[in-house]
Each structure stands twice: as C-alpha cells, then as structure tokens.
C-alpha cells in the first residue's frame, strides 16, 4: 500500500513509519510546519506547536533518511493560526477551557496536512500517525469505529473523537495495539535516530500565552454569595475544579466553581459546591451512527486524563445532548469535551456547554 505517515520528530510516529516500511509498504513521511518563520518566543517547554519545531523537523528528516523514504514539509502555520490558535484564545477570553488538540486533529493533522500532501502530487491510500488508538470496520453497519489504544496510560482516542468517517476510513494507527514500552524497544532495536528523545507535551501556547498574559486584569475571587475572599491574576489562568494556586487561606479547601469572564470574577467554594450532576453537550459528533435515536448509557470522559464515569446520555435537537452522571463529579468544565465510550469503542462526544 502507499501510505503517508504524519511525522512529529518523536518516537511514536517514527516507529509507525518503520513498522509500515518493514511490512513492505510504499511509505512517505510528511510533516506540518506550524510555527511561523521569524516568530520568537520565551524559552519554555515545546510540543507539537512551539519554538522548538526546527529541531523536530530535523529529527523527522533524519528518521526518513534512516528508513530511506521521502520526506516532505507543508506549511500549515496560517491555517493553524486561524483554526486552532484563534479558537484557543477566544475560548479562554470567554471564561472557557479549550482543548486545542481535539480541534487540531480534526481540522489540521487529519485534514489540512493530508490534503496539502495530495495537492502537492503525493499519491497515497492511507494516512498513518503514531497515535495510540485503533480503527475497525463494523461488518454489520459498514461504519468505521474508533477504539481505545491497548495501552490504557497512552490511549489517545479522546483526542480523535471528532474524526469523520472518511478520515477514519483512511487512517492507520500502527501503535494502537501495543504498549509504549514496546514502541521504545522497537525504536532502539531499529536504530532510529530519535529512540532516546524525551516526550514533548501535546500543546505549547508559546507567544499566545504571552498575549493572554498582556491582557491579564486582576480581579475579585468571591464565594457564591458574592463575598470577596481574595484576588486573582487574570481569569484565563484558572479552570473549573482547580484547587491549588488560589492564594486563599480558608477553613476548608476551596475549588473554582465558575469563571465569570464578563465581570472578571472567579467564583470559588467547597467541594460540595464544585460537584456537578449533569451537563449540556453541544456540537456533538457521532461515530457509531449518524445520530442516536434514543437515550443510552455510557462511560464518559470529561477530560483526556479523567477516569471514565457512568452516565445517561439523551440526544437533543441541534446536535446537543444532555448528560446525567450516575454520581456527582468534579471539574466538569465548559469548553472541554465529553467523550462517550462503550467498553473500548468511542460512541461519539461533544463540547461541554454548561453544567448543573
């Protein structure tokens, strides 16, 4: 098969390219350039978006040379700015906590990157990445299903729940059935130039964070009755359910229960006030069907790192759904995604709009 592998300069995507080449496929490495040329940034951690991109590109180039496969870079920086960074900034300004990785995967990594590669004349049948997830085709419905990666600690299905049927049909995840330790072993034994690279974080806001900091306005931290308990350093620095870093001495631990961006206020309270029984989810995207026609039970993840919790999901009109948790939970955060699972299968998900 002819396969384009989306490279990052890290171990996982490099091992994916190695395994596909070893299996006898016609493989090409492609990479998106996201960091605008000439843009400076403060020294800090780097990830898939950050000032260390030149090192990542060089690492990917060395891997392709080692595997004797072609390597192409596509400048997606302008589209990334429009589709991901503006969203990231606007959501924080509105008092919400966005997940840029979910949006990037849908629109850029599995959208613009393979599209740009094809438009350049590169022909391929499948697009592969180093994500820890799996794709299977349901023989009864013919739909492509997204499943958890076997390595529960590395599973990245949460970040991929918005992929379309066309994107899933063309996707390959060679690492989905293995543990991270196995991927590292393969990289080392194959002599891949990146076998000892450290893992980077998923997203680094770079100078975008600096822009938000320039807009910081300190304001009041209040309880639910409006009593002032302290001062915050800018509402975008906080997220729902946060307990540490509030700078308030109180008789019981306090949690962020609401972010009032319009009035530049942070609302806090004890754990009992931070728990939520339900939420409204908008912009729902379904994988196992076009749209569920009845309420159903599922395990729900409200953040990529959260434990799944049982809930009842009721589809509503306008691509919305009501989610009622079996038990009240912390940190149900507008802007984050609620992703629904049945065993290892991703049923779908949406963006948390409001909570109760």
DRENZA-807450 format. One record per residue (C-alpha): residue number from 1; x, y, z. Coordinates in nm, 2 decimals. Layout:
<node NUM,<X,Y,Z>>;
...
END
This chain:
<node 1,<0.00,0.00,0.00>>;
<node 2,<0.10,0.36,-0.05>>;
<node 3,<0.10,0.53,0.29>>;
<node 4,<0.18,0.88,0.41>>;
<node 5,<0.29,0.90,0.77>>;
<node 6,<0.24,1.22,0.96>>;
<node 7,<0.57,1.27,1.15>>;
<node 8,<0.64,1.48,1.45>>;
<node 9,<1.00,1.41,1.51>>;
<node 10,<0.92,1.19,1.81>>;
<node 11,<0.94,0.82,1.88>>;
<node 12,<0.58,0.72,1.82>>;
<node 13,<0.54,0.85,1.46>>;
<node 14,<0.89,0.73,1.37>>;
<node 15,<0.81,0.38,1.49>>;
<node 16,<0.48,0.39,1.29>>;
<node 17,<0.68,0.47,0.98>>;
<node 18,<0.93,0.20,1.05>>;
<node 19,<0.67,-0.07,1.10>>;
<node 20,<0.48,0.02,0.78>>;
<node 21,<0.80,0.02,0.58>>;
<node 22,<0.92,-0.31,0.73>>;
<node 23,<0.58,-0.46,0.63>>;
<node 24,<0.66,-0.39,0.26>>;
<node 25,<0.45,-0.07,0.21>>;
<node 26,<0.54,0.23,-0.01>>;
<node 27,<0.59,0.48,0.27>>;
<node 28,<0.64,0.86,0.26>>;
<node 29,<0.70,1.09,0.56>>;
<node 30,<0.51,1.42,0.58>>;
<node 31,<0.51,1.69,0.84>>;
<node 32,<0.33,2.01,0.90>>;
<node 33,<0.52,2.33,0.99>>;
<node 34,<0.31,2.53,1.24>>;
<node 35,<0.55,2.78,1.40>>;
<node 36,<0.56,3.10,1.18>>;
<node 37,<0.91,3.18,1.05>>;
<node 38,<1.08,3.46,1.24>>;
<node 39,<0.85,3.44,1.54>>;
<node 40,<1.03,3.45,1.87>>;
<node 41,<0.91,3.30,2.20>>;
<node 42,<1.02,3.28,2.56>>;
<node 43,<1.22,2.98,2.65>>;
<node 44,<0.99,2.71,2.77>>;
<node 45,<0.86,2.36,2.71>>;
<node 46,<0.79,2.28,2.35>>;
<node 47,<0.53,2.05,2.19>>;
<node 48,<0.36,1.99,1.86>>;
<node 49,<0.34,2.37,1.84>>;
<node 50,<0.63,2.57,1.97>>;
<node 51,<0.97,2.73,1.91>>;
<node 52,<1.15,2.40,1.91>>;
<node 53,<0.99,2.30,1.58>>;
<node 54,<1.31,2.33,1.38>>;
<node 55,<1.46,2.05,1.59>>;
<node 56,<1.16,1.83,1.54>>;
<node 57,<1.18,1.88,1.16>>;
<node 58,<1.54,1.79,1.16>>;
<node 59,<1.47,1.48,1.37>>;
<node 60,<1.20,1.37,1.13>>;
<node 61,<1.43,1.43,0.84>>;
<node 62,<1.69,1.20,1.00>>;
<node 63,<1.44,0.93,1.05>>;
<node 64,<1.33,0.94,0.69>>;
<node 65,<1.69,0.93,0.57>>;
<node 66,<1.75,0.63,0.80>>;
<node 67,<1.44,0.45,0.66>>;
<node 68,<1.52,0.56,0.30>>;
<node 69,<1.18,0.71,0.25>>;
<node 70,<1.09,1.05,0.10>>;
<node 71,<1.02,1.34,0.34>>;
<node 72,<0.80,1.65,0.27>>;
<node 73,<0.71,1.95,0.49>>;
<node 74,<0.40,2.15,0.44>>;
<node 75,<0.35,2.50,0.58>>;
<node 76,<0.02,2.49,0.77>>;
<node 77,<0.10,2.78,1.00>>;
<node 78,<-0.16,3.03,0.87>>;
<node 79,<-0.44,2.78,0.88>>;
<node 80,<-0.33,2.67,1.23>>;
<node 81,<-0.34,3.03,1.34>>;
<node 82,<-0.69,3.07,1.20>>;
<node 83,<-0.84,2.73,1.31>>;
<node 84,<-0.67,2.65,1.64>>;
<node 85,<-0.49,2.94,1.79>>;
<node 86,<-0.77,3.19,1.75>>;
<node 87,<-1.02,2.94,1.89>>;
<node 88,<-0.78,2.88,2.18>>;
<node 89,<-0.75,3.25,2.26>>;
<node 90,<-1.12,3.33,2.22>>;
<node 91,<-1.23,3.04,2.44>>;
<node 92,<-1.01,3.15,2.72>>;
<node 93,<-1.12,3.51,2.69>>;
<node 94,<-1.48,3.38,2.72>>;
<node 95,<-1.40,3.20,3.05>>;
<node 96,<-1.40,2.85,2.90>>;
<node 97,<-1.12,2.60,2.89>>;
<node 98,<-1.05,2.48,2.54>>;
<node 99,<-0.89,2.16,2.41>>;
<node 100,<-0.68,2.26,2.11>>;
<node 101,<-0.56,1.91,2.04>>;
<node 102,<-0.91,1.78,1.96>>;
<node 103,<-0.96,2.07,1.71>>;
<node 104,<-0.62,2.03,1.56>>;
<node 105,<-0.66,1.66,1.49>>;
<node 106,<-0.99,1.70,1.32>>;
<node 107,<-0.91,2.01,1.11>>;
<node 108,<-0.53,2.02,1.06>>;
<node 109,<-0.35,1.70,1.13>>;
<node 110,<-0.60,1.47,0.97>>;
<node 111,<-0.75,1.74,0.75>>;
<node 112,<-0.52,2.01,0.60>>;
<node 113,<-0.19,1.80,0.62>>;
<node 114,<-0.30,1.50,0.41>>;
<node 115,<-0.49,1.74,0.18>>;
<node 116,<-0.18,1.95,0.12>>;
<node 117,<0.02,1.64,0.05>>;
<node 118,<-0.22,1.52,-0.21>>;
<node 119,<-0.24,1.87,-0.37>>;
<node 120,<0.14,1.86,-0.40>>;
<node 121,<0.11,1.55,-0.61>>;
<node 122,<0.19,1.29,-0.35>>;
<node 123,<-0.05,0.99,-0.40>>;
<node 124,<-0.13,0.76,-0.11>>;
<node 125,<-0.40,0.52,0.00>>;
<node 126,<-0.38,0.57,0.38>>;
<node 127,<-0.27,0.83,0.63>>;
<node 128,<-0.09,0.69,0.94>>;
<node 129,<0.02,0.85,1.26>>;
<node 130,<0.17,0.74,1.59>>;
<node 131,<-0.15,0.78,1.79>>;
<node 132,<-0.23,0.51,2.05>>;
<node 133,<-0.58,0.43,1.91>>;
<node 134,<-0.74,0.17,1.68>>;
<node 135,<-0.98,0.17,1.39>>;
<node 136,<-1.21,-0.12,1.30>>;
<node 137,<-1.49,-0.15,1.05>>;
<node 138,<-1.82,-0.27,1.18>>;
<node 139,<-1.93,-0.56,0.95>>;
<node 140,<-2.30,-0.50,1.03>>;
<node 141,<-2.32,-0.13,0.97>>;
<node 142,<-2.02,-0.07,0.75>>;
<node 143,<-1.92,0.22,0.97>>;
<node 144,<-1.56,0.28,1.08>>;
<node 145,<-1.52,0.26,1.46>>;
<node 146,<-1.26,0.44,1.68>>;
<node 147,<-1.13,0.23,1.97>>;
<node 148,<-0.91,0.29,2.26>>;
<node 149,<-0.54,0.21,2.23>>;
<node 150,<-0.43,-0.11,2.41>>;
<node 151,<-0.20,0.09,2.64>>;
<node 152,<-0.45,0.25,2.87>>;
<node 153,<-0.20,0.50,3.00>>;
<node 154,<-0.12,0.62,2.65>>;
<node 155,<-0.47,0.59,2.49>>;
<node 156,<-0.54,0.89,2.27>>;
<node 157,<-0.89,0.81,2.14>>;
<node 158,<-1.03,1.11,2.34>>;
<node 159,<-0.83,1.35,2.12>>;
<node 160,<-0.96,1.18,1.80>>;
<node 161,<-1.34,1.16,1.86>>;
<node 162,<-1.42,1.42,1.61>>;
<node 163,<-1.27,1.24,1.31>>;
<node 164,<-1.51,1.18,1.03>>;
<node 165,<-1.60,0.85,0.86>>;
<node 166,<-1.38,0.95,0.57>>;
<node 167,<-1.09,1.03,0.80>>;
<node 168,<-1.12,0.71,0.99>>;
<node 169,<-1.15,0.50,0.68>>;
<node 170,<-0.82,0.64,0.56>>;
<node 171,<-0.64,0.63,0.90>>;
<node 172,<-0.38,0.38,1.02>>;
<node 173,<-0.26,0.36,1.38>>;
<node 174,<0.02,0.10,1.39>>;
<node 175,<0.09,0.16,1.76>>;
<node 176,<-0.27,0.12,1.87>>;
<node 177,<-0.23,-0.25,1.96>>;
<node 178,<0.10,-0.21,2.16>>;
<node 179,<0.24,-0.07,2.48>>;
<node 180,<0.46,0.24,2.48>>;
<node 181,<0.74,0.03,2.62>>;
<node 182,<0.72,-0.19,2.31>>;
<node 183,<0.74,0.11,2.09>>;
<node 184,<1.05,0.23,2.27>>;
<node 185,<1.21,-0.11,2.23>>;
<node 186,<1.14,-0.12,1.86>>;
<node 187,<1.28,0.23,1.81>>;
<node 188,<1.60,0.13,2.00>>;
<node 189,<1.65,-0.20,1.82>>;
<node 190,<1.58,-0.04,1.48>>;
<node 191,<1.84,0.22,1.55>>;
<node 192,<1.60,0.50,1.49>>;
<node 193,<1.78,0.84,1.54>>;
<node 194,<1.51,0.95,1.78>>;
<node 195,<1.50,0.64,2.00>>;
<node 196,<1.62,0.83,2.31>>;
<node 197,<1.42,1.16,2.26>>;
<node 198,<1.22,1.27,2.55>>;
<node 199,<0.84,1.30,2.51>>;
<node 200,<0.71,1.65,2.45>>;
<node 201,<0.38,1.79,2.58>>;
<node 202,<0.09,1.79,2.34>>;
<node 203,<0.04,2.16,2.31>>;
<node 204,<0.26,2.47,2.39>>;
<node 205,<0.09,2.80,2.36>>;
<node 206,<0.41,2.99,2.31>>;
<node 207,<0.36,3.36,2.25>>;
<node 208,<-0.01,3.31,2.25>>;
<node 209,<0.02,3.27,2.63>>;
<node 210,<0.22,3.59,2.64>>;
<node 211,<-0.06,3.77,2.45>>;
<node 212,<-0.31,3.65,2.71>>;
<node 213,<-0.09,3.75,2.99>>;
<node 214,<-0.06,4.10,2.85>>;
<node 215,<-0.44,4.11,2.87>>;
<node 216,<-0.45,3.99,3.23>>;
<node 217,<-0.66,4.20,3.47>>;
<node 218,<-0.65,4.11,3.83>>;
<node 219,<-1.00,4.08,3.99>>;
<node 220,<-1.20,3.95,4.27>>;
<node 221,<-1.23,3.60,4.39>>;
<node 222,<-1.57,3.56,4.55>>;
<node 223,<-1.79,3.29,4.71>>;
<node 224,<-2.13,3.21,4.56>>;
<node 225,<-2.29,3.49,4.77>>;
<node 226,<-2.05,3.75,4.63>>;
<node 227,<-1.83,3.78,4.94>>;
<node 228,<-1.48,3.88,4.83>>;
<node 229,<-1.22,3.62,4.95>>;
<node 230,<-0.92,3.73,4.76>>;
<node 231,<-0.77,3.85,4.42>>;
<node 232,<-0.70,3.65,4.10>>;
<node 233,<-0.43,3.73,3.84>>;
<node 234,<-0.65,3.70,3.53>>;
<node 235,<-0.94,3.46,3.49>>;
<node 236,<-0.77,3.28,3.20>>;
<node 237,<-0.51,3.14,3.44>>;
<node 238,<-0.78,2.93,3.61>>;
<node 239,<-1.00,2.63,3.52>>;
<node 240,<-1.31,2.48,3.68>>;
<node 241,<-1.23,2.24,3.96>>;
<node 242,<-0.89,2.40,4.03>>;
<node 243,<-0.79,2.38,4.40>>;
<node 244,<-0.43,2.48,4.41>>;
<node 245,<-0.28,2.82,4.34>>;
<node 246,<-0.58,3.03,4.46>>;
<node 247,<-0.38,3.21,4.73>>;
<node 248,<-0.67,3.20,4.98>>;
<node 249,<-0.64,3.07,5.34>>;
<node 250,<-0.97,2.92,5.43>>;
<node 251,<-1.11,2.67,5.68>>;
<node 252,<-1.17,2.41,5.41>>;
<node 253,<-1.02,2.35,5.06>>;
<node 254,<-1.17,2.58,4.80>>;
<node 255,<-1.23,2.50,4.43>>;
<node 256,<-1.30,2.71,4.13>>;
<node 257,<-1.68,2.66,4.07>>;
<node 258,<-1.74,2.92,3.80>>;
<node 259,<-1.55,3.17,3.58>>;
<node 260,<-1.73,3.50,3.52>>;
<node 261,<-1.52,3.64,3.24>>;
<node 262,<-1.77,3.92,3.16>>;
<node 263,<-1.73,4.06,3.52>>;
<node 264,<-1.37,3.94,3.56>>;
<node 265,<-1.46,3.74,3.86>>;
<node 266,<-1.36,3.40,3.99>>;
<node 267,<-1.62,3.21,4.20>>;
<node 268,<-1.49,2.95,4.45>>;
<node 269,<-1.65,2.72,4.70>>;
<node 270,<-1.60,2.40,4.90>>;
<node 271,<-1.60,2.07,4.72>>;
<node 272,<-1.98,2.02,4.77>>;
<node 273,<-2.04,2.34,4.55>>;
<node 274,<-1.79,2.22,4.29>>;
<node 275,<-1.96,1.89,4.22>>;
<node 276,<-2.19,1.87,3.91>>;
<node 277,<-2.47,1.62,3.85>>;
<node 278,<-2.52,1.69,3.47>>;
<node 279,<-2.40,1.89,3.18>>;
<node 280,<-2.53,2.00,2.84>>;
<node 281,<-2.30,1.90,2.55>>;
<node 282,<-2.31,2.08,2.22>>;
<node 283,<-2.16,2.03,1.87>>;
<node 284,<-2.20,1.65,1.91>>;
<node 285,<-2.02,1.43,1.67>>;
<node 286,<-2.12,1.06,1.65>>;
<node 287,<-1.91,0.77,1.52>>;
<node 288,<-2.11,0.45,1.56>>;
<node 289,<-2.42,0.61,1.39>>;
<node 290,<-2.54,0.92,1.23>>;
<node 291,<-2.74,1.03,1.54>>;
<node 292,<-2.87,0.82,1.83>>;
<node 293,<-3.25,0.79,1.82>>;
<node 294,<-3.29,0.72,2.20>>;
<node 295,<-3.12,0.78,2.53>>;
<node 296,<-2.84,0.54,2.62>>;
<node 297,<-2.59,0.45,2.90>>;
<node 298,<-2.22,0.50,2.85>>;
<node 299,<-1.89,0.57,3.02>>;
<node 300,<-1.79,0.94,2.99>>;
<node 301,<-1.46,1.11,3.00>>;
<node 302,<-1.48,1.48,3.07>>;
<node 303,<-1.11,1.54,3.02>>;
<node 304,<-0.84,1.35,2.85>>;
<node 305,<-0.68,1.25,3.18>>;
<node 306,<-1.00,1.19,3.38>>;
<node 307,<-1.14,0.85,3.48>>;
<node 308,<-1.45,0.73,3.28>>;
<node 309,<-1.77,0.78,3.48>>;
<node 310,<-2.11,0.62,3.41>>;
<node 311,<-2.38,0.85,3.28>>;
<node 312,<-2.71,0.86,3.09>>;
<node 313,<-2.69,1.04,2.76>>;
<node 314,<-3.01,1.19,2.60>>;
<node 315,<-2.97,1.32,2.24>>;
<node 316,<-3.14,1.65,2.18>>;
<node 317,<-3.20,1.86,1.87>>;
<node 318,<-2.94,2.08,1.72>>;
<node 319,<-2.65,1.84,1.78>>;
<node 320,<-2.69,1.87,2.15>>;
<node 321,<-2.71,1.60,2.43>>;
<node 322,<-2.79,1.60,2.80>>;
<node 323,<-2.55,1.40,3.01>>;
<node 324,<-2.66,1.30,3.36>>;
<node 325,<-2.39,1.14,3.57>>;
<node 326,<-2.45,0.84,3.80>>;
<node 327,<-2.26,1.02,4.07>>;
<node 328,<-2.17,1.39,4.11>>;
<node 329,<-1.82,1.47,3.98>>;
<node 330,<-1.56,1.75,3.99>>;
<node 331,<-1.42,1.96,3.72>>;
<node 332,<-1.70,1.94,3.46>>;
<node 333,<-1.56,2.23,3.25>>;
<node 334,<-1.73,2.43,2.97>>;
<node 335,<-1.50,2.42,2.66>>;
<node 336,<-1.37,2.07,2.73>>;
<node 337,<-1.50,1.76,2.55>>;
<node 338,<-1.73,1.49,2.70>>;
<node 339,<-1.65,1.17,2.51>>;
<node 340,<-1.87,0.87,2.53>>;
<node 341,<-1.75,0.51,2.54>>;
<node 342,<-1.90,0.16,2.54>>;
<node 343,<-1.62,-0.07,2.65>>;
<node 344,<-1.33,0.01,2.41>>;
<node 345,<-1.54,0.18,2.15>>;
<node 346,<-1.58,0.56,2.11>>;
<node 347,<-1.95,0.63,2.05>>;
<node 348,<-1.91,1.00,2.00>>;
<node 349,<-1.89,1.31,2.20>>;
<node 350,<-1.93,1.69,2.21>>;
<node 351,<-1.82,2.01,2.38>>;
<node 352,<-1.94,2.08,2.73>>;
<node 353,<-2.16,2.39,2.71>>;
<node 354,<-2.30,2.43,3.06>>;
<node 355,<-2.33,2.23,3.39>>;
<node 356,<-2.58,2.18,3.67>>;
END
